[in-house]
Amino acid sequence: MQLSDSQTLLDESWQRWAGKDLTGDEAVDALRACLELLTDRARDALRMRFVENLPRIQIGENLGITDHGARNLMQRAKTQLRECVAERLKTPGAVS
């Protein structure tokens, strides 16, 4: 996944599932760093959903899991990202 494909797309995707209360370069940098901590499979699922705009059923098929499994995978990944970003934003210097 190329994280620099589109700054606007990344910002819009971030706001869709993290909320509009976190904005600015610091939050985006934290999100990029936290994305690197996810498994390849979780990153692929999020890329398919938020970059390629694929439906859950297609994501599940692409990953060899059910659509419910894809939903759970993406939900866990988004929760991990929220927690990671929140931790990085409250810890000065943790974004780099």
Summary of the structure (lengths in Angstrom):
residues: 96
radius of gyration: 13.2
end to end distance: 19.3
largest distance: 40.7
contacts: 260
relative contact order: 0.17
helix: 69%
strand: 0%
